[in-house]
């Protein structure tokens, strides 16, 4: 259990009745489920970018990791964090770090950054990351078992974050926690810092009907949110939106969802149960509601609202 020694636990008594559902969703180990479902060892789970030739061929089983990195790299470009004149990044918060693929990518992308704080409430995911860390990552990456609403309790608040990454995590938050998370990101962000968000939002909730005729909460995504709600909360918590765009396109997001579904079907024949079944059904539903334009994935770049600006 040497990997466990690397985890720093942040405890609080703040309520979060949805926490156990999120932990359950990601409890199956990376090797047991997610490497198979996502098609490889570069585990990232937040949609991807595909060129027209790939879309024209149609979805096939295989790794989604390369498309996910293209997606994230484009977000970095949009945020002005690529190229020789980009600002230096000294401290990063990867909030909802998953299995660590984006933290690892950031360490390679920003060699000057000696402090990446990777935060997750899933011990299973953190253990997967810890067991695969190089010596360099061990020196530069801190692993925190921590609820996102408790990031104000992370060490050294006097050293703000130059960059905060929030990809696919907000969809797992009930509204009260969601609003607290946005507030605490704003509090911990440097005056010249950047927050990069990627998440999926519903176009409207009034009259929404799922493509699935039941009320099962699959993959801890039961607290649906609109983009307008996010932008309203950001403004309330003193974060201004500097760039907003749909990314990836609905066609690309459908392609990604179908790849994951095909991976599940290849490795996990029927009957499927538990998280495997939730994942399979969710991918089918995502493809349907994306095609119906009820739901999209957005990239949001945020900056702090500073006095005098």
N, C-alpha and C positions, 0 to 999 in steps of 0.2 A: 504493500500500500504506500510506496514511496511517493506516488503522485499526490496523494492526499495531503502530504506535508506542505505542498506548494499552495494549497488553497487557503486564503484568508477569509474568515467568516465574519460578515457584518450582520449583527442581530439587532432587531428593534421590535417594539410591541405595536407598531402601526398595523391596523387591520388590512387584510387583503384576502377576502374570501375566495378569490379566484386562483390564488397561488397554486394550490394543490392540483388543480386541473391542468395548469401549464406544466408543472413538474411531471405529471403523469404522461403528458403528450410526448415528452422528450426522454422518458425513462429508458425505453429500449436502447441498447447500446449502438454505437456507430457501426460496429461490425455486424451486429445482429440484424439491423434493419436499414439504417440510413445510407451506408455505403452501397447497398444494393438498390435502394430506391432512388438515390441520386446519381448512381452510375459511376462511382469511383471514390477516391479518398479525399478529394478536394470538396469537403462538405460545406456547401452554402445553400441556403433555402429561401431565396428572395428573387426569383424570376431572372430572366436573362435576355440578352440581345442576340439576334440572329440576322444574317444577311438574307436578301431575297432568294438567293439560290437555295439556302437551307429551308426556307419556308416553302418554296415551290416543291421540294422533294417530299414534304410532309414529315410529320414526327416519326421518329424511330427510337427504339430503346438505346440508351447510351448515356455517357456522362453529361450532366448539365453544368458542371463546374466551369468550363471555359466561357460559356455564355454569361455566367454570373460575374466573372471577373471583368468581362467586357462592359457589363452593366455598371459595375462599381467604378471602373476606370473612367467611364464617361462622366459619372457624377463628380469625380475628382477634377476633371477638366472643366466642367461647368462651374465648379466652385473656385476655380483659379488656383488650384493646388498642383498643377503640373508645369513643366517647363523650367528653364534655368532661373527665371526671375520670381518664382513662386515664393511665398513667405516660408520661413523656417517653422517647422513643427517640432515642439519640444516635449509636449505632454498631450496624450490622446486618451480619450475615453471611448471604448468600444462597448456600447450599452446593449446588452442582449447579444453577447459575442458568439452564441451558438457553439460549434465545435472548433472555433478558433481560426477558420480560414481567412477571414478578413483581418483579424489581428496580425496573422502571419504575413499577409499581403502588405499591410501597412508598415510592418517592420522592414520589409524589403524595399518598399517604395520610399520610405523616409529614414534613411540610415542615420541621419543626425538625431532622430528621436530616440532618446534613451529611456522613455517611460511611457508604456502603453498599459493602461488599466483595463483589463478585460472583465466585464461584469456579467453575471448570469445567475438565475435562480435554479438552474438545472445542474445538480452535482454530476449527473451522468455525462453531460456535455463537457463540463469543465475537466473531469477526469480523462476523457478522451483527448482533449487538447493537451493537458499536462503530460500525458504519457508519450506525446509525440513532439515535445519541444526540444529544439537544439540547444546547445550551450549558450549561444547568442540570445535566443529567445528567453531562456531562463534568466538571463541578466537583465533583460529589457522589459519583459512582460510580467505584470502582476495579475494573478487570478483571484477574483473576489466572488465568493458565493454570497450574493447580495440581491435583495429585491430592488428593482429599478427605482422605486419611490424613496429608497434610503441612500441614494448616492451623495446626499449632503453629509453622510457619515463617513465617506471615504477619506483616507488620510490626506494630510497636507492641504487643507482648503485654501491656504494662502498662495498656493501655486495653481493658478487656474488652467483650464484646458484650452489649448489652441485649437483642438479639433475634437468634436463629438460625433460619433457615428451611431445612427439609430436605424437599423435596417430590419424590417419585418417584426419588430418587437411591439410596437404600439397596438397592433391588432390583437395582442394577447392581454391587453389591459382593460379592466372595467373602468368606467368613466372617471370615477373619483381618483383612482390611481393614475390614470392617464394624465389628468390635469396636474397632479402633484409631480409627476415625472417631468413634464414640460417646465414647470416652475423651477425645479431643482437643476435641470440642464441650464436654464437661464442664469441661475445663481452661480454655477460653477464654471461658466464659460468666460474666457478672457475677453476684455473689451474689444480686441481685434480678432476674436475667435470665430470659428465657423461650425455650424451643425449641419450634417448631411443626413437627410431622412429619406428612406425609401419604404413605402408601405402601400397597402391596398385600401381603397375607400369606395364606398357605395355612392352612386350618383344621387340617390335620395332614398330615405328609409320609409317614408309614407307610401303605403301601398305596395312595398316590396314583397315579392314572393320568390322563395328559393325554387330552384329547379328540382329539389329533392322534396318529396311530399311527407316530410316528418319534421320534428322540432329538435332532433339530436344535435348537441353542441359538439362538433367534430374539430379536433386539433386546437381546442381552446381559442376559438375565434368567434365566440358567441356574442360578444359585445360589439355590434356593428357600429361603424362610424362613417360620417361623411367628410369630404375634404373641407367643406365650409366649417365644420366643427373644429377640425385641427387648426385652421387658420385663425379662427376666432380665439381659441385657447392660446395660440402663440402670441397674438396681439395682447391679450390680457396679461400674459406672463413676461412681457417685454422682450419678445423675440420678433424681429421683423423678417419677412419673407423676401429674399433677394432674387430668388429664381424659383419658378414653378413650371413644371412641364410633365406631361404624361410620358412615362419612361419605365419600361418598354411600351411599345404599342400594344393594343389589345391582341393583334394577330400574333405578335411575338410571345405575349403572355400565354395565349392559348397553346402555342407550339410547345412552350416550356411545360405547361401542365400536362399536355398529352405525352411528352417524353417521360415525365415522372410516372404517370399512370401506366405506360407501357413497361417501364422498369419494374413496377410492382407486379404487374401481371406476369412478367417473365420469371420473376424470382419467388413469387408467393401465389401459387395457384389456389383456386377456391377449394374449400371454404376459407375465407379470410375472417379474422377476428381482431378485436382490440384496436390498437393504434394502426396496424396494417390496413384493416378495413376502413377505418376513419380516413386514412390518407388516400386510399383508392377512391372512395366515394367523393371526398373533397375535391380531388383533381377533376373528376367528371363534372362536378357542380361548377367549379371555377371556369372550365371551358365553356359551359353553357351560359353562365351569367356574363362572362366577357363577350361572348358572341352576341348576346342580347343588349350589350352596352349598358348593363345595370351596375357595372363594377369596373374599376380600372386601377392600374398601378401608377403612382406618381413619385417623382423626384422633387424634393423640396430642399432648398438651400436657405438656411437661416443665419442671421447675424444678431448680435445683441443690440438692443435699443439703448444707446448711450446718451447721457445728458448733453445737450448742445447740438445733437445731430438732427 
